[in-house]
Amino acid sequence: MPKASVKRSIDCKKEQLIDLVLDIEKYPEFVPFCVGAKIYEKKEKDNLLLIIADLTIGKGPFKDTYKSDVKYNKKENSIFVTNLDGPLKHLKNIWYFKEENNVTDVSFEVDFELKNEFLNIVMTKSFQFALDKIAEAFQKRAEDLFKKT
């Protein structure tokens, strides 16, 4: 199963970054290979924000959509994502946010397995590179949106 993690320090408040990550329907505007996004359900329960959403990932004629269960834990400043349906046999990703002096340390861990064994082998070889590109896209988006003047 491909696994990877990324850590970044971003010059903005953690609430801004959390909102950016939870704004799933905007992902096609800036996340590499994300060509579609749709939120089906969004509700609050105790200290959790619960979201059911689809992401369509691909390039050219190669596209696939997977449904995710997204849980934002307000007390822990974390976002936990698992798959519900689609080409993934298994998906677990976790975002952690920690702010100090208006700089937020973000860590993102992802562990997944595709149903297609051949694609799993291909993804294992290039996944850290792809994750770094995604992290760069989130960081650039945050800097563009929340630039201090």
Secondary structure, 3 states (H helix, E strand, C coil): CCEEEEEEEECCCHHHHHHHHHCHHHHHHCCCCEEEEEEEEEEEECCEEEEEEEEEEEECCEEEEEEEEEEEECCCCEEEEEEEECCEEEEEEEEEEEEECCEEEEEEEEEEEECCHHHHHHHHHHHHHHHHHHHHHHHHHHHHHHCCC
